[in-house]
Amino acid sequence: MKIPRIMIAAVSSGSGKTLITCGILQALVNRKLNVTSFKCGPDYIDPMFHEKAIGTRTRNLDMFFTDAETTRYLFSRMAKDSDISVIEGVMGFYDGMGGRSTDASSYDLSSKLDVPVVLVIDCKGASVSVAAMIKGFAEFRKNNIRAVILNNMHEKIYHPIKEMIESELKLKVIGYVPNVKELVIESRHLGLLLPDEVEGLKDKLNGLALLLERTVNIDSLVQIANSAPGLVCNDLNIRYDAVRTKIGVASDECFCFIYKDNIELLERQGAEIVYFSPLNDERIPEDVSGMIIPGGYPELFADKLSGNVSMLADIKERIKKGMPCMAEGGGFLYLHNRLEDNSGVFRNMAGAIGGDAFRTGKLSKFGYVTITTEKDGILNKNSKIRGHEFHYWDSTACGDDCEAVKTLGARHKCMHMNDNIAAGFPHLYYYSDPGVVHNFLIKCAEYHEKGRGSR
């Protein structure tokens, strides 16, 4: 299958690849190309940014979550009708799991998908030394690096540095990006702000696209993408028995961290998705037979969430009467008795899980995890599903019904799991174990047949 594709990678985090990727995507969209974008790794916000702010179709690709065959399938399924697909890398090009291998790195993904790579080099405080850095990356492993972009470089020294790199390293330099403080997009924690939070965002993106049209050879980038070899992709051996049921999925400016591939897998297994807003709606949709409350930033909206007492009471009552519910990250915090907001005030929440959620002021349990269920319930005993944790809040009731194993072997108990609830800090990626989704939908169908808890 012929799929034009390219990866924008970097030497390290903070090199400018996200800003440059956004500018390139906007430039391609402005050229009226049918663009699909992907984010390497588990990050939710960059794909959301690509879709909402720039208008590309977008997905995540993660070599920890899925094996090579599944990753190729997910990529091809999304990208097959695109003029070009752009993959934004994660961290440094070779940085993989646990900081000790290249597994699940941008390099790993580029190799498995045979994607040509454009490497972004942060040139701040350097000139000729940039060539030595590029040489190291180009020769460290057999790779798909085809070109470089020199970030934070002044126009006056760009041309001689470009000539030296191309002459001595035989690697194409397709452009540079000067220091553009006025076009920088703000971030929170380790990710961008949400699109609606950035003032003058569209003007910034179009300004960035115009700049890159002048300083980066976009035509050359498209040619490199078109040089990608054909990709062999097979369908997956996944059980798609239709379990017809309606699932309510929380979705608003607060609860917005959910993988679109998760939603797609639910739908392909028979679910009809009905979205609702814990912030703005009075109740959950009446006819749903299960609910999913994804992650997000409930601490930013804790006052409004707490004030929506009819929604809080409805969620608590439905869970009490047996409605299946999966909640993760911010959704898990929302189910607590109380949540400490950003100003240090504890706000009442749904109370479906005992305990309080509180600020820690530091990143807790950051990284990939493999979750194993230790008893039967809404998920079958000994199910294994992969995900990640990333939170600055903790809980007096984290749960101990599952075991999480990190990539370097550290273990900890996590999550609440019984006949109708699976809730905890880990964000789960459903394609890592599609059977988990199937079992959840069966539970929802059974709840429906019992009369939805006699409501």
ABEGO torsion letter per residue (X at the ends): XBBBBBBBBBABBGAGAAAAAAAAAAAAAAAGBBBBBBBBEABAAAAAAAAAAAGBBBBBBBAAABBAAAAAAAAAAAAAABABBBBBBBEBAABBBGGABABGBAAAAAAAAGBBBBBBBBABGBBAAAAAAAAAAAAABBBABABBBBBGBBAAAAAAAAAAAAAAAGBBBAEBBBBBAAABBBBBEABBBBAAABBGAAAAAAAAAAAAAAABBAAAAAAAAAABBBBBBBBBBBBABBBBBBBBBBBBAABABBBAAAAAAAAAAGBBBBBBBAAABABBBAABABBBBBBEBAAAAAAAAAABAAAAAAAAAAAAAGBBBBBBEAAAAAABABBBBAAGBBBBBAGABBEBBBBAGBBBGBEBBBBBBABBBABBBGBBBBBBBBBABBBABAEAABBBBBAAGBBBBBEBBBAABBBBABBBBAAABAAAAAAAAAAAAAAAAAGGGGX
